[in-house]
Amino acid sequence: MRTASRPIQPIDWNSLPLLLGEKDAASITGLSLSFFRKSRCEGTRGKGMPPPPFVCIGGRRDYNAADLRSWVEGLPSREPI
């Protein structure tokens, strides 16, 4: 039996800090932490999805909130069935 998917919550981009850690970026976008880690290493993911832009600061990999927003808004939308 399939479980109902969780409803997508709107993102209040203006309330986010300038830089987001990978866990926050995953949580906000609804994508897995694994997706963010693999996309940094492998580049373009399945079905041609480009990786989100990130910045390296020391050993951290952070995501600029404005860049992440542009990336999300630039993703192709899916047609409903």
C-alpha positions as CSV (number, residue, x, y, z in Angstrom):
1,M,0.0,0.0,0.0
2,R,1.4,3.4,-0.9
3,T,1.5,6.1,1.7
4,A,0.4,9.6,0.8
5,S,3.3,12.0,0.0
6,R,3.7,14.9,2.2
7,P,2.4,18.2,0.9
8,I,4.9,20.6,-0.4
9,Q,5.3,23.6,1.8
10,P,6.1,27.0,0.2
11,I,9.6,28.3,0.8
12,D,10.0,31.7,2.4
13,W,13.3,32.5,0.7
14,N,13.5,35.9,2.4
15,S,13.7,34.4,5.9
16,L,16.7,32.2,5.1
17,P,20.3,32.9,6.1
18,L,22.7,33.9,3.3
19,L,24.5,30.5,3.4
20,L,22.8,27.1,4.0
21,G,24.6,23.9,5.0
22,E,23.9,20.8,3.0
23,K,21.4,19.5,5.5
24,D,19.4,22.7,5.5
25,A,19.5,22.9,1.7
26,A,18.2,19.3,1.5
27,S,15.5,20.0,4.0
28,I,14.3,23.2,2.3
29,T,14.2,21.7,-1.2
30,G,12.8,18.3,-0.2
31,L,15.7,16.6,-1.9
32,S,17.9,14.0,-0.1
33,L,21.2,14.8,1.5
34,S,22.6,12.1,-0.7
35,F,21.5,14.0,-3.8
36,F,23.4,17.1,-2.7
37,R,26.6,15.1,-1.9
38,K,26.5,13.0,-5.1
39,S,25.7,16.0,-7.3
40,R,28.8,17.8,-6.0
41,C,31.0,14.9,-6.9
42,E,29.3,13.6,-10.1
43,G,27.9,16.8,-11.6
44,T,24.7,16.4,-13.7
45,R,22.4,13.8,-12.2
46,G,19.8,11.5,-13.7
47,K,17.6,12.9,-16.4
48,G,20.0,15.8,-17.0
49,M,19.3,17.6,-13.7
50,P,22.2,20.0,-13.1
51,P,23.8,20.2,-9.7
52,P,23.0,23.1,-7.5
53,P,25.8,25.7,-7.2
54,F,27.8,25.6,-4.0
55,V,30.6,27.4,-2.3
56,C,33.6,25.9,-0.4
57,I,34.6,27.6,2.8
58,G,37.3,25.6,4.6
59,G,36.0,22.0,4.7
60,R,32.3,23.1,4.4
61,R,30.2,23.0,1.3
62,D,27.5,25.6,1.6
63,Y,24.7,26.8,-0.7
64,N,24.0,30.5,-1.2
65,A,20.3,30.9,-0.6
66,A,19.8,33.2,-3.7
67,D,21.7,30.7,-5.9
68,L,19.7,27.8,-4.6
69,R,16.5,29.7,-5.2
70,S,17.5,30.4,-8.8
71,W,18.5,26.7,-9.3
72,V,15.1,25.5,-7.9
73,E,13.1,27.9,-10.0
74,G,15.1,26.9,-13.1
75,L,14.3,23.2,-12.8
76,P,11.9,21.9,-15.4
77,S,8.4,21.4,-14.0
78,R,6.7,18.0,-14.5
79,E,3.4,17.8,-16.3
80,P,0.6,16.2,-14.2
81,I,-0.8,12.9,-15.4
